[in-house]
Amino acid sequence: MSDILNKILATKREEITSAQTGVSLAEMIAHAKDQPPARDFVGAIRAKIAAGQAAVIAEIKKASPSKGVLRENFNPAEIAASYEQGGAACLSVLTDVQYFQGSPDYLKQARAACSLPVLRKDFIIDPYQVYEARAMGSDCILLIVAAFALPPSPQPLPPRGGGAKKAGLSPEPEGVKKQTLPLEGGGQGGGEIFDIPRMRELEALAQSLGMAVLVESHNAAELIAALHLNTPLQGINNRNLRTFEVSLETTIGLLPQIAASPSPHPLPPQGGGAKAPLFPGRGEGGDGSHTPLSLDRKGAGSDDANAPLSLEGRGVGEEGGNQKIVVTESGILSPADVALMRAHDVHAFLVGEAFMRAGNPGKALASLFKS
């Protein structure tokens, strides 16, 4: 995990604690449940792809930690309307205040100015933030796999309840036992361990509130973890978190891993061969323990790690069931980049910085993705 990500996550934990002093978890849950139904984020993407078009998640971002302010004349409502006119499928709005100069108000303003579904782009690690996302009108949340990395050697985690409050996390529902799932994989993140049950908890909560989930990976090891989620939206960020270099080969190189993957990966079996429950104590039984799962880069959890990998017939980006939709992120700067991705059967894009510097973001979008 990069130093900047560690710093951001520490800030998020502080923000969660601080936010609950103003609006309690119970109050935030009530606010979330009072919202009108969410817009269909996945459906909007599928509709564009079914029509033979690129499905663009157009980002509204004022600034970034590395590049500073991207757009001085920043009006989220005008940008959202411009994106809709330019053919975007969905919006992505930064709500992080400290590092990206975002705001929940920006999301509200953007959503009110158009009919597009909206992703809350933030560093979500806790149920409170999921309820908060729905309360502000989000139709989709982002789960960044790297944010759920754990120490290589499993260590006891603080108990929920009082210990959780001190750590700045919302308490687990009563009866839930904490689990972690070690994963070993190749790529720039090889050997990392990810808290998959926590990710699945947040995913299930978001979906129970009517929101979609975009899960984001940067490398093969993270993708293995991401494929344990049920969401069809698999984001591949082409930016290396350690070097900050951008390469479109990141997406291309990970496509076979997605094509060869079951949908979704099952969690490892528990004692007696029983199916591993997602939340022990919620009607499925189990002792709360996990068998560590070792996965190599090619196998991605399949029975035959040496089996040939093919995208053919796997439905990457196709309609139906829980077929995965690959969303390529970062580095899409020219029509040639778009053509390269579409030639590899990737038809969904999350693009932001390329448009934020343009006088008319919607026209810039239409120009970049013109057929």
One Martini backbone bead per residue (centre of mass of N, CA, C, O) as a GRO file, in nm:
protein
  371
    1MET     BB    1   0.097   0.036   0.022
    2SER     BB    2   0.078   0.353  -0.007
    3ASP     BB    3   0.139   0.638   0.162
    4ILE     BB    4  -0.107   0.804   0.063
    5LEU     BB    5  -0.320   0.589   0.131
    6ASN     BB    6  -0.263   0.570   0.431
    7LYS     BB    7  -0.330   0.866   0.487
    8ILE     BB    8  -0.620   0.867   0.386
    9LEU     BB    9  -0.729   0.638   0.573
   10ALA     BB   10  -0.672   0.785   0.836
   11THR     BB   11  -0.863   1.018   0.773
   12LYS     BB   12  -1.122   0.854   0.745
   13ARG     BB   13  -1.136   0.753   1.036
   14GLU     BB   14  -1.166   1.034   1.153
   15GLU     BB   15  -1.422   1.117   0.996
   16ILE     BB   16  -1.611   0.900   1.106
   17THR     BB   17  -1.597   0.983   1.399
   18SER     BB   18  -1.683   1.280   1.361
   19ALA     BB   19  -1.957   1.241   1.214
   20GLN     BB   20  -2.101   1.083   1.461
   21THR     BB   21  -2.126   1.344   1.642
   22GLY     BB   22  -2.350   1.469   1.445
   23VAL     BB   23  -2.428   1.181   1.300
   24SER     BB   24  -2.561   0.910   1.357
   25LEU     BB   25  -2.607   0.600   1.250
   26ALA     BB   26  -2.915   0.595   1.283
   27GLU     BB   27  -2.961   0.860   1.128
   28MET     BB   28  -2.824   0.774   0.860
   29ILE     BB   29  -3.009   0.540   0.800
   30ALA     BB   30  -3.265   0.709   0.777
   31HIS     BB   31  -3.169   0.888   0.546
   32ALA     BB   32  -3.120   0.660   0.341
   33LYS     BB   33  -3.426   0.544   0.354
   34ASP     BB   34  -3.556   0.830   0.247
   35GLN     BB   35  -3.476   0.781  -0.027
   36PRO     BB   36  -3.503   0.753  -0.333
   37PRO     BB   37  -3.453   0.565  -0.576
   38ALA     BB   38  -3.210   0.440  -0.746
   39ARG     BB   39  -3.020   0.449  -1.005
   40ASP     BB   40  -2.919   0.258  -1.290
   41PHE     BB   41  -2.597   0.195  -1.333
   42VAL     BB   42  -2.564  -0.075  -1.484
   43GLY     BB   43  -2.786  -0.027  -1.696
   44ALA     BB   44  -2.649   0.217  -1.834
   45ILE     BB   45  -2.404   0.059  -1.934
   46ARG     BB   46  -2.544  -0.171  -2.087
   47ALA     BB   47  -2.697   0.007  -2.291
   48LYS     BB   48  -2.454   0.120  -2.440
   49ILE     BB   49  -2.328  -0.150  -2.523
   50ALA     BB   50  -2.581  -0.262  -2.675
   51ALA     BB   51  -2.551  -0.002  -2.881
   52GLY     BB   52  -2.227   0.014  -2.947
   53GLN     BB   53  -2.113   0.183  -2.711
   54ALA     BB   54  -1.956   0.375  -2.504
   55ALA     BB   55  -1.917   0.356  -2.146
   56VAL     BB   56  -1.926   0.656  -1.962
   57ILE     BB   57  -1.756   0.762  -1.672
   58ALA     BB   58  -1.788   1.083  -1.570
   59GLU     BB   59  -1.572   1.308  -1.413
   60ILE     BB   60  -1.586   1.507  -1.105
   61LYS     BB   61  -1.285   1.707  -1.063
   62LYS     BB   62  -1.095   1.953  -0.912
   63ALA     BB   63  -0.865   1.766  -0.770
   64SER     BB   64  -0.524   1.658  -0.684
   65PRO     BB   65  -0.245   1.569  -0.509
   66SER     BB   66  -0.044   1.579  -0.772
   67LYS     BB   67  -0.201   1.833  -0.961
   68GLY     BB   68  -0.410   1.977  -0.830
   69VAL     BB   69  -0.580   2.203  -0.984
   70LEU     BB   70  -0.798   2.145  -1.271
   71ARG     BB   71  -1.053   2.351  -1.197
   72GLU     BB   72  -1.152   2.668  -1.139
   73ASN     BB   73  -1.424   2.651  -1.304
   74PHE     BB   74  -1.643   2.504  -1.068
   75ASN     BB   75  -1.949   2.337  -1.190
   76PRO     BB   76  -2.122   2.060  -1.138
   77ALA     BB   77  -2.389   2.110  -1.290
   78GLU     BB   78  -2.269   2.192  -1.565
   79ILE     BB   79  -2.098   1.940  -1.608
   80ALA     BB   80  -2.326   1.730  -1.599
   81ALA     BB   81  -2.489   1.841  -1.839
   82SER     BB   82  -2.259   1.815  -2.041
   83TYR     BB   83  -2.219   1.509  -2.020
   84GLU     BB   84  -2.501   1.425  -2.107
   85GLN     BB   85  -2.481   1.561  -2.389
   86GLY     BB   86  -2.206   1.389  -2.460
   87GLY     BB   87  -2.288   1.067  -2.362
   88ALA     BB   88  -2.301   0.974  -2.089
   89ALA     BB   89  -2.385   0.719  -1.857
   90CYS     BB   90  -2.219   0.839  -1.610
   91LEU     BB   91  -2.114   0.944  -1.286
   92SER     BB   92  -1.825   1.094  -1.110
   93VAL     BB   93  -1.786   1.202  -0.763
   94LEU     BB   94  -1.598   1.386  -0.561
   95THR     BB   95  -1.598   1.381  -0.179
   96ASP     BB   96  -1.323   1.453  -0.106
   97VAL     BB   97  -1.175   1.716   0.069
   98GLN     BB   98  -0.862   1.714   0.146
   99TYR     BB   99  -0.735   1.587  -0.143
  100PHE     BB  100  -0.981   1.674  -0.380
  101GLN     BB  101  -1.187   1.905  -0.324
  102GLY     BB  102  -1.446   1.787  -0.237
  103SER     BB  103  -1.816   1.707  -0.216
  104PRO     BB  104  -2.134   1.623  -0.141
  105ASP     BB  105  -2.259   1.871  -0.286
  106TYR     BB  106  -2.157   1.801  -0.568
  107LEU     BB  107  -2.330   1.552  -0.603
  108LYS     BB  108  -2.605   1.683  -0.568
  109GLN     BB  109  -2.577   1.889  -0.799
  110ALA     BB  110  -2.523   1.690  -1.031
  111ARG     BB  111  -2.776   1.510  -1.002
  112ALA     BB  112  -2.991   1.747  -1.031
  113ALA     BB  113  -2.881   1.821  -1.346
  114CYS     BB  114  -2.963   1.514  -1.408
  115SER     BB  115  -3.025   1.153  -1.515
  116LEU     BB  116  -2.775   1.032  -1.402
  117PRO     BB  117  -2.588   0.818  -1.261
  118VAL     BB  118  -2.402   0.807  -0.936
  119LEU     BB  119  -2.076   0.814  -0.817
  120ARG     BB  120  -1.901   0.770  -0.524
  121LYS     BB  121  -1.583   0.920  -0.489
  122ASP     BB  122  -1.412   0.724  -0.252
  123PHE     BB  123  -1.294   0.600   0.075
  124ILE     BB  124  -1.440   0.303   0.144
  125ILE     BB  125  -1.455   0.126   0.490
  126ASP     BB  126  -1.758   0.185   0.600
  127PRO     BB  127  -2.092   0.173   0.670
  128TYR     BB  128  -2.140   0.475   0.715
  129GLN     BB  129  -2.056   0.558   0.419
  130VAL     BB  130  -2.285   0.407   0.277
  131TYR     BB  131  -2.519   0.556   0.400
  132GLU     BB  132  -2.413   0.835   0.318
  133ALA     BB  133  -2.429   0.791   0.013
  134ARG     BB  134  -2.739   0.753  -0.002
  135ALA     BB  135  -2.814   1.021   0.146
  136MET     BB  136  -2.674   1.197  -0.101
  137GLY     BB  137  -2.761   1.009  -0.380
  138SER     BB  138  -2.627   0.758  -0.445
  139ASP     BB  139  -2.586   0.476  -0.695
  140CYS     BB  140  -2.274   0.437  -0.624
  141ILE     BB  141  -1.981   0.261  -0.521
  142LEU     BB  142  -1.642   0.251  -0.407
  143LEU     BB  143  -1.402  -0.024  -0.410
  144ILE     BB  144  -1.072  -0.041  -0.287
  145VAL     BB  145  -0.868  -0.294  -0.246
  146ALA     BB  146  -0.613  -0.152  -0.119
  147ALA     BB  147  -0.785  -0.060   0.142
  148PHE     BB  148  -0.785  -0.394   0.238
  149ALA     BB  149  -0.514  -0.427   0.340
  150LEU     BB  150  -0.302  -0.650   0.515
  151PRO     BB  151  -0.098  -0.792   0.698
  152PRO     BB  152   0.090  -1.066   0.624
  153SER     BB  153   0.049  -1.120   0.930
  154PRO     BB  154  -0.177  -1.232   1.114
  155GLN     BB  155  -0.380  -1.033   1.332
  156PRO     BB  156  -0.535  -0.922   1.586
  157LEU     BB  157  -0.840  -0.777   1.613
  158PRO     BB  158  -1.037  -0.555   1.722
  159PRO     BB  159  -1.305  -0.534   1.888
  160ARG     BB  160  -1.608  -0.478   1.882
  161GLY     BB  161  -1.735  -0.169   1.977
  162GLY     BB  162  -1.530   0.005   2.162
  163GLY     BB  163  -1.283  -0.051   1.977
  164ALA     BB  164  -1.414   0.058   1.718
  165LYS     BB  165  -1.449   0.350   1.807
  166LYS     BB  166  -1.145   0.407   1.845
  167ALA     BB  167  -1.087   0.331   1.530
  168GLY     BB  168  -1.333   0.458   1.354
  169LEU     BB  169  -1.564   0.233   1.361
  170SER     BB  170  -1.827   0.059   1.295
  171PRO     BB  171  -2.023  -0.159   1.428
  172GLU     BB  172  -2.108  -0.465   1.431
  173PRO     BB  173  -2.330  -0.677   1.421
  174GLU     BB  174  -2.468  -0.892   1.609
  175GLY     BB  175  -2.279  -1.204   1.577
  176VAL     BB  176  -2.029  -1.107   1.422
  177LYS     BB  177  -1.746  -1.243   1.277
  178LYS     BB  178  -1.428  -1.193   1.214
  179GLN     BB  179  -1.266  -1.200   0.887
  180THR     BB  180  -0.995  -1.340   0.700
  181LEU     BB  181  -0.833  -1.355   0.361
  182PRO     BB  182  -0.577  -1.502   0.237
  183LEU     BB  183  -0.377  -1.378  -0.044
  184GLU     BB  184  -0.192  -1.505  -0.321
  185GLY     BB  185  -0.011  -1.309  -0.572
  186GLY     BB  186   0.076  -1.165  -0.841
  187GLY     BB  187   0.242  -0.895  -0.908
  188GLN     BB  188   0.277  -0.585  -0.752
  189GLY     BB  189   0.089  -0.737  -0.503
  190GLY     BB  190   0.228  -0.975  -0.405
  191GLY     BB  191   0.119  -1.134  -0.096
  192GLU     BB  192  -0.131  -1.005  -0.023
  193ILE     BB  193  -0.384  -0.910   0.214
  194PHE     BB  194  -0.746  -0.937   0.224
  195ASP     BB  195  -1.064  -0.805   0.337
  196ILE     BB  196  -1.321  -0.963   0.205
  197PRO     BB  197  -1.557  -0.966   0.408
  198ARG     BB  198  -1.569  -0.657   0.427
  199MET     BB  199  -1.632  -0.605   0.130
  200ARG     BB  200  -1.894  -0.778   0.126
  201GLU     BB  201  -2.044  -0.618   0.335
  202LEU     BB  202  -2.050  -0.348   0.178
  203GLU     BB  203  -2.182  -0.455  -0.073
  204ALA     BB  204  -2.445  -0.564   0.056
  205LEU     BB  205  -2.534  -0.294   0.169
  206ALA     BB  206  -2.552  -0.134  -0.092
  207GLN     BB  207  -2.755  -0.329  -0.234
  208SER     BB  208  -2.980  -0.298  -0.012
  209LEU     BB  209  -2.996   0.026  -0.107
  210GLY     BB  210  -2.965   0.013  -0.445
  211MET     BB  211  -2.665  -0.007  -0.502
  212ALA     BB  212  -2.382  -0.004  -0.663
  213VAL     BB  213  -2.055  -0.166  -0.749
  214LEU     BB  214  -1.718  -0.055  -0.771
  215VAL     BB  215  -1.433  -0.244  -0.827
  216GLU     BB  216  -1.079  -0.180  -0.757
  217SER     BB  217  -0.784  -0.244  -0.951
  218HIS     BB  218  -0.405  -0.273  -1.012
  219ASN     BB  219  -0.376  -0.595  -0.995
  220ALA     BB  220  -0.374  -0.933  -0.966
  221ALA     BB  221  -0.417  -0.960  -0.660
  222GLU     BB  222  -0.660  -0.768  -0.642
  223LEU     BB  223  -0.842  -0.915  -0.848
  224ILE     BB  224  -0.884  -1.171  -0.692
  225ALA     BB  225  -1.041  -1.028  -0.470
  226ALA     BB  226  -1.262  -0.886  -0.646
  227LEU     BB  227  -1.387  -1.169  -0.757
  228HIS     BB  228  -1.551  -1.217  -0.473
  229LEU     BB  229  -1.754  -1.042  -0.583
  230ASN     BB  230  -2.078  -0.974  -0.728
  231THR     BB  231  -2.008  -0.760  -0.902
  232PRO     BB  232  -1.978  -0.663  -1.243
  233LEU     BB  233  -1.784  -0.419  -1.160
  234GLN     BB  234  -1.454  -0.403  -1.305
  235GLY     BB  235  -1.195  -0.214  -1.206
  236ILE     BB  236  -0.908  -0.082  -1.394
  237ASN     BB  237  -0.617   0.065  -1.286
  238ASN     BB  238  -0.341   0.208  -1.471
  239ARG     BB  239  -0.226   0.298  -1.196
  240ASN     BB  240   0.053   0.297  -1.011
  241LEU     BB  241   0.072   0.331  -0.666
  242ARG     BB  242   0.395   0.354  -0.649
  243THR     BB  243   0.481   0.518  -0.932
  244PHE     BB  244   0.235   0.651  -1.116
  245GLU     BB  245   0.222   0.492  -1.355
  246VAL     BB  246   0.087   0.461  -1.692
  247SER     BB  247  -0.087   0.160  -1.827
  248LEU     BB  248  -0.288  -0.013  -2.055
  249GLU     BB  249  -0.168  -0.301  -1.999
  250THR     BB  250  -0.314  -0.360  -1.740
  251THR     BB  251  -0.586  -0.430  -1.854
  252ILE     BB  252  -0.501  -0.633  -2.073
  253GLY     BB  253  -0.345  -0.833  -1.875
  254LEU     BB  254  -0.626  -0.898  -1.694
  255LEU     BB  255  -0.846  -1.028  -1.876
  256PRO     BB  256  -0.793  -1.336  -1.847
  257GLN     BB  257  -0.862  -1.349  -1.544
  258ILE     BB  258  -1.161  -1.277  -1.581
  259ALA     BB  259  -1.241  -1.496  -1.793
  260ALA     BB  260  -1.143  -1.745  -1.588
  261SER     BB  261  -1.360  -1.665  -1.389
  262PRO     BB  262  -1.567  -1.703  -1.172
  263SER     BB  263  -1.922  -1.597  -1.082
  264PRO     BB  264  -1.808  -1.574  -0.823
  265HIS     BB  265  -1.586  -1.632  -0.611
  266PRO     BB  266  -1.538  -1.855  -0.382
  267LEU     BB  267  -1.515  -1.934  -0.078
  268PRO     BB  268  -1.367  -2.117   0.131
  269PRO     BB  269  -1.400  -2.396   0.288
  270GLN     BB  270  -1.511  -2.547   0.563
  271GLY     BB  271  -1.569  -2.751   0.784
  272GLY     BB  272  -1.692  -3.038   0.614
  273GLY     BB  273  -1.748  -2.872   0.333
  274ALA     BB  274  -1.883  -2.623   0.386
  275LYS     BB  275  -2.018  -2.342   0.313
  276ALA     BB  276  -1.910  -2.031   0.323
  277PRO     BB  277  -1.996  -1.780   0.510
  278LEU     BB  278  -2.029  -1.446   0.506
  279PHE     BB  279  -2.210  -1.435   0.793
  280PRO     BB  280  -2.166  -1.543   1.074
  281GLY     BB  281  -2.483  -1.570   1.243
  282ARG     BB  282  -2.688  -1.553   0.959
  283GLY     BB  283  -2.797  -1.870   0.909
  284GLU     BB  284  -2.522  -2.061   0.814
  285GLY     BB  285  -2.308  -2.097   1.003
  286GLY     BB  286  -2.017  -2.175   1.158
  287ASP     BB  287  -1.684  -2.087   1.308
  288GLY     BB  288  -1.526  -1.836   1.148
  289SER     BB  289  -1.329  -1.987   0.971
  290HIS     BB  290  -1.038  -1.991   0.751
  291THR     BB  291  -0.893  -2.100   0.466
  292PRO     BB  292  -0.625  -2.047   0.317
  293LEU     BB  293  -0.572  -1.883  -0.003
  294SER     BB  294  -0.393  -1.992  -0.282
  295LEU     BB  295  -0.294  -1.785  -0.563
  296ASP     BB  296  -0.233  -1.754  -0.885
  297ARG     BB  297  -0.225  -1.568  -1.168
  298LYS     BB  298  -0.370  -1.781  -1.352
  299GLY     BB  299  -0.587  -1.934  -1.179
  300ALA     BB  300  -0.791  -1.763  -1.001
  301GLY     BB  301  -0.923  -2.032  -0.849
  302SER     BB  302  -0.899  -2.260  -1.028
  303ASP     BB  303  -0.854  -2.595  -1.087
  304ASP     BB  304  -0.683  -2.503  -1.352
  305ALA     BB  305  -0.394  -2.319  -1.376
  306ASN     BB  306  -0.316  -2.426  -1.690
  307ALA     BB  307  -0.537  -2.321  -1.833
  308PRO     BB  308  -0.658  -2.179  -2.088
  309LEU     BB  309  -0.714  -1.844  -2.189
  310SER     BB  310  -1.039  -1.688  -2.264
  311LEU     BB  311  -1.279  -1.452  -2.386
  312GLU     BB  312  -1.447  -1.641  -2.529
  313GLY     BB  313  -1.780  -1.645  -2.416
  314ARG     BB  314  -1.761  -1.469  -2.130
  315GLY     BB  315  -1.893  -1.173  -2.140
  316VAL     BB  316  -1.736  -0.916  -2.156
  317GLY     BB  317  -1.986  -0.678  -2.135
  318GLU     BB  318  -2.237  -0.844  -2.120
  319GLU     BB  319  -2.543  -0.948  -2.114
  320GLY     BB  320  -2.624  -1.110  -1.832
  321GLY     BB  321  -2.636  -1.180  -1.535
  322ASN     BB  322  -2.289  -1.172  -1.393
  323GLN     BB  323  -2.135  -1.034  -1.599
  324LYS     BB  324  -1.853  -0.879  -1.663
  325ILE     BB  325  -1.748  -0.532  -1.634
  326VAL     BB  326  -1.504  -0.356  -1.776
  327VAL     BB  327  -1.328  -0.080  -1.619
  328THR     BB  328  -1.136   0.162  -1.743
  329GLU     BB  329  -0.863   0.344  -1.574
  330SER     BB  330  -0.675   0.560  -1.683
  331GLY     BB  331  -0.514   0.690  -1.980
  332ILE     BB  332  -0.756   0.820  -2.145
  333LEU     BB  333  -0.660   1.050  -2.424
  334SER     BB  334  -0.746   0.895  -2.695
  335PRO     BB  335  -0.887   0.738  -2.961
  336ALA     BB  336  -0.669   0.515  -2.957
  337ASP     BB  337  -0.728   0.418  -2.670
  338VAL     BB  338  -1.016   0.338  -2.721
  339ALA     BB  339  -0.963   0.137  -2.954
  340LEU     BB  340  -0.787  -0.057  -2.793
  341MET     BB  341  -1.001  -0.143  -2.587
  342ARG     BB  342  -1.227  -0.232  -2.790
  343ALA     BB  343  -1.046  -0.454  -2.923
  344HIS     BB  344  -1.060  -0.594  -2.612
  345ASP     BB  345  -1.363  -0.573  -2.504
  346VAL     BB  346  -1.363  -0.268  -2.392
  347HIS     BB  347  -1.655  -0.040  -2.305
  348ALA     BB  348  -1.560   0.082  -2.026
  349PHE     BB  349  -1.523   0.418  -1.877
  350LEU     BB  350  -1.302   0.617  -1.667
  351VAL     BB  351  -1.316   0.978  -1.692
  352GLY     BB  352  -1.154   1.309  -1.610
  353GLU     BB  353  -0.895   1.491  -1.658
  354ALA     BB  354  -0.939   1.525  -1.969
  355PHE     BB  355  -1.204   1.718  -1.905
  356MET     BB  356  -1.136   1.937  -1.681
  357ARG     BB  357  -0.953   2.120  -1.892
  358ALA     BB  358  -1.198   2.176  -2.049
  359GLY     BB  359  -1.428   2.401  -2.148
  360ASN     BB  360  -1.607   2.144  -2.265
  361PRO     BB  361  -1.659   1.840  -2.140
  362GLY     BB  362  -1.875   1.717  -2.335
  363LYS     BB  363  -1.719   1.766  -2.600
  364ALA     BB  364  -1.469   1.607  -2.517
  365LEU     BB  365  -1.613   1.340  -2.493
  366ALA     BB  366  -1.731   1.316  -2.780
  367SER     BB  367  -1.451   1.330  -2.921
  368LEU     BB  368  -1.312   1.082  -2.786
  369PHE     BB  369  -1.589   0.880  -2.855
  370LYS     BB  370  -1.599   0.880  -3.140
  371SER     BB  371  -1.665   0.657  -3.411
   0.00000   0.00000   0.00000
